[in-house]
Amino acid sequence: MTEHATSSYAELGRHLWAVGAINREMGRSLPHDCPPATLALISILARKGELRMGGLADLIGVDISVASRYATHAVERGWVERTPDPDDKRSRLLRVTDSGEELLAELSERYAEALSRYLADWSDTDVRHLIELLIRLRTSFDSCRAKPAE
């Protein structure tokens, strides 16, 4: 890799770190009983549908015991429910409840409103371009994670 390429990736890394800080700042608007990890769990279940704990832990990128704590927190608040897995009675499936879907809709609206305030001076074209680049970034990461290590 050339020195210029290394420098570009280092700069990109700094900016991605800053985006993480922006995301954490936005997370401060979450309800006190809904930490970001719980929201991530609910969001994944809403997108993917019913999942076993192991699959959910893999998607969140945490150990199964950590995912279990997040799930318990969400179940206790009525945002997620556990049901018996019809294919394996020893296992449970997790799924988002109507209350969890309502929470996601409310928080999505809050997040969109905040972004519209922060990016009020951006054109619609700029916002769409950023979305396209972020989708491309996620796709690249997802495809690299899916490949076995050499």
C-alpha positions as CSV (number, residue, x, y, z in Angstrom):
1,M,0.0,0.0,0.0
2,T,1.3,3.4,-0.9
3,E,2.0,6.1,1.7
4,H,-0.8,8.2,0.2
5,A,-3.3,5.3,0.5
6,T,-2.2,4.7,4.1
7,S,-2.7,8.4,4.9
8,S,-6.2,8.3,3.2
9,Y,-7.3,5.3,5.2
10,A,-5.9,6.8,8.4
11,E,-7.9,10.0,7.8
12,L,-11.0,7.9,7.0
13,G,-10.5,6.1,10.3
14,R,-10.4,9.4,12.2
15,H,-13.7,10.5,10.5
16,L,-15.4,7.2,11.2
17,W,-14.4,7.5,14.8
18,A,-16.0,11.0,14.8
19,V,-19.1,9.5,13.3
20,G,-19.2,7.1,16.2
21,A,-19.1,10.1,18.6
22,I,-22.0,11.6,16.7
23,N,-23.9,8.4,17.0
24,R,-23.2,8.2,20.8
25,E,-24.4,11.9,21.1
26,M,-27.6,11.0,19.3
27,G,-28.0,8.0,21.6
28,R,-28.2,10.4,24.6
29,S,-31.8,11.2,23.4
30,L,-32.9,7.6,24.0
31,P,-35.3,6.9,26.9
32,H,-33.4,6.2,30.1
33,D,-34.5,2.6,30.1
34,C,-33.5,1.9,26.5
35,P,-29.7,1.9,26.2
36,P,-28.2,1.8,22.7
37,A,-27.4,-2.0,23.1
38,T,-31.1,-2.8,23.7
39,L,-32.1,-0.6,20.8
40,A,-29.6,-2.5,18.6
41,L,-31.1,-5.8,19.6
42,I,-34.7,-4.6,18.9
43,S,-33.7,-3.1,15.6
44,I,-32.0,-6.4,14.4
45,L,-35.0,-8.4,15.4
46,A,-37.3,-6.0,13.6
47,R,-35.2,-6.3,10.4
48,K,-34.5,-10.1,10.6
49,G,-37.6,-11.5,12.3
50,E,-37.5,-14.2,14.9
51,L,-34.0,-15.3,15.9
52,R,-32.4,-17.7,18.4
53,M,-30.1,-16.1,20.9
54,G,-26.9,-17.4,19.2
55,G,-27.9,-15.9,15.9
56,L,-28.8,-12.6,17.5
57,A,-25.5,-12.5,19.4
58,D,-23.6,-13.1,16.2
59,L,-25.4,-10.2,14.5
60,I,-24.8,-7.9,17.4
61,G,-21.2,-9.0,17.6
62,V,-21.2,-9.9,21.3
63,D,-21.0,-13.0,23.4
64,I,-24.2,-15.0,23.9
65,S,-24.2,-14.1,27.6
66,V,-24.1,-10.4,26.8
67,A,-26.9,-10.8,24.2
68,S,-28.9,-12.7,26.8
69,R,-28.7,-9.7,29.2
70,Y,-29.8,-7.3,26.5
71,A,-32.7,-9.6,25.6
72,T,-33.7,-10.0,29.2
73,H,-33.8,-6.2,29.5
74,A,-36.0,-5.8,26.4
75,V,-38.3,-8.7,27.5
76,E,-38.8,-7.2,30.9
77,R,-40.0,-3.9,29.3
78,G,-42.3,-5.7,26.9
79,W,-40.4,-4.8,23.7
80,V,-39.3,-8.4,22.9
81,E,-40.9,-11.7,23.6
82,R,-39.5,-15.2,23.9
83,T,-41.4,-18.1,22.4
84,P,-40.6,-21.8,22.1
85,D,-38.7,-22.8,19.0
86,P,-41.0,-25.3,17.1
87,D,-37.9,-27.0,15.6
88,D,-36.1,-27.4,19.0
89,K,-38.2,-27.3,22.1
90,R,-35.1,-26.6,24.2
91,S,-34.5,-23.3,22.4
92,R,-36.4,-20.0,22.4
93,L,-37.0,-17.6,19.6
94,L,-36.9,-13.9,20.2
95,R,-39.2,-11.5,18.3
96,V,-40.2,-7.8,18.6
97,T,-43.6,-7.1,20.2
98,D,-46.0,-4.4,19.0
99,S,-44.7,-2.3,21.9
100,G,-41.1,-2.8,20.6
101,E,-42.2,-1.8,17.0
102,E,-43.8,1.4,18.5
103,L,-40.6,2.2,20.3
104,L,-38.6,1.8,17.1
105,A,-41.0,4.0,15.2
106,E,-40.9,6.7,17.9
107,L,-37.1,6.6,18.1
108,S,-36.7,6.6,14.3
109,E,-38.8,9.7,14.1
110,R,-36.7,11.4,16.8
111,Y,-33.5,10.4,15.1
112,A,-34.7,11.7,11.7
113,E,-35.8,15.0,13.3
114,A,-32.4,15.5,15.0
115,L,-30.6,14.7,11.8
116,S,-32.7,17.2,9.8
117,R,-31.8,19.9,12.4
118,Y,-28.0,19.0,12.3
119,L,-27.9,18.8,8.5
120,A,-30.3,21.7,7.7
121,D,-27.6,23.3,5.5
122,W,-27.1,20.1,3.5
123,S,-28.8,19.7,0.1
124,D,-31.0,16.7,-0.5
125,T,-28.4,15.6,-3.1
126,D,-25.7,15.6,-0.5
127,V,-27.8,13.6,2.0
128,R,-28.6,11.0,-0.7
129,H,-24.9,10.8,-1.7
130,L,-23.9,10.2,1.9
131,I,-26.6,7.5,2.2
132,E,-25.2,5.8,-0.9
133,L,-21.7,5.9,0.4
134,L,-22.7,4.6,3.8
135,I,-24.6,1.7,2.2
136,R,-21.5,0.9,0.1
137,L,-19.3,1.0,3.2
138,R,-21.6,-1.4,5.1
139,T,-21.8,-3.7,2.1
140,S,-18.0,-3.8,1.8
141,F,-17.7,-4.5,5.5
142,D,-20.4,-7.2,5.4
143,S,-18.8,-8.9,2.4
144,C,-15.4,-8.9,4.1
145,R,-16.8,-10.3,7.3
146,A,-18.6,-13.1,5.5
147,K,-15.3,-14.3,3.9
148,P,-13.3,-16.8,5.8
149,A,-9.9,-15.6,7.1
150,E,-7.0,-16.6,5.0
